[in-house]
Amino acid sequence: MKRFDRETGVVYTETTSAVVESMVPTWMYQARGKRSKKSTLRSRGSGCSTLQAMALRSCAFHADFFEPETLQWGGWHYASRIYHHLLTTEALTYNSWAIFQAAYPADINPHQHFHIPPSTHTYAPTLLPSLTSRLSNLSHPLITHLCIRNFALTFTDLTSLLCIPTLGALVLEQARPGGLSEITSRHFLDFARAAREKGGLQRLRVLVVCDFGLGKGVVLRGMSGFPALRLVGVVNSKTSVMHGEDVAGWRCVEEDELGKGVNGVWNASYLTSEKKMQDLYGLAGARGGEREGGERSVSITYGGGMGRSMHEATAWFVRDHAVQAEEMKKPEVGQQRVEGGVAKKRKIRTGKQMDVGSFLGAFK
């Protein structure tokens, strides 16, 4: 529709268009600090900066373009100054952290956290493929804690998590914009079967599923094949069938010491999401009799604000080690029994024994 401006006498047509966003993800170069503005790197005091301060600000600004070999050549004496400058200015990005992690894994902070906000106002996790691709390249001594919050996850999104070999704690908070979840019971069981067939999530120790609308039986039966899984939390999903008879191999934690500790961590409003994942991971490890050997971890929270309420029903389940040990002792179908270190041969009934000559004569 054409419009007329009385002040200038111009006839114009007003049109609107949608915001065009780049298809190239940039979350790995983003930080809480305003490092992208070069004006913030200038000296605010009187007079000019020292040569060392100027070099430090320049290196901090170009930290994403370093190579691990370059940092190793300069030594930790100089690399530590750049690293601590990025920490104090909140300018440490995931990419720069990965560079320092590759160069000096034993010298940087043992626990690092990154928050990735949603790129668009949608319930689709558009940055998840890029995120899983980056996390799949992390070294095995490192533990990854991942929280995906307030997204409408699909079966494809779940299977994309199988390529993260270092995943130790996983929190999935499902969004249900239409009142229904995109993940059904069949999808969740297929996801667990795909993980077993692919050999994924072998180090997963803690799993929390929120608002998926799945009963405890589906979740626990699907997760029984994960060898390292110790603690499972089911939040606000068919609360009427949360408690009751235990599922084989799992025990509901309510009033004992472990249950109070887990609920205290999960319901604490003063703890951040990364701190909750670290504490739950430690509690699950202590439950399994594993000693914490100072494992280094990186925690990532992907999504916006918390979509669930702190007072929603939560049921926690721990693995029954006695049942797990019995299942591990059971021989597989078709497997020979071993007695005294020697495989026992199968006995053939007397009536079914046949001489080789008579057997070959049957083909004449």
PyMOL commands that set and color helices and strands:
alter all, ss='L'
color gray80, all
select helices_A, chain A and resi 27-29+38-41+51-61+63-65+68-74+76-88+94-103+128-135+155-163+185-198+216-223+239-241+257-266+273-287+321-329+350-352+356-361
alter helices_A, ss='H'
color red, helices_A
select strands_A, chain A and resi 2-5+10-13+111-116+142-151+167-174+206-210+231-235+250-253+296-303+314-319+338-339+342-343
alter strands_A, ss='S'
color yellow, strands_A
deselect
rebuild
show_as cartoon
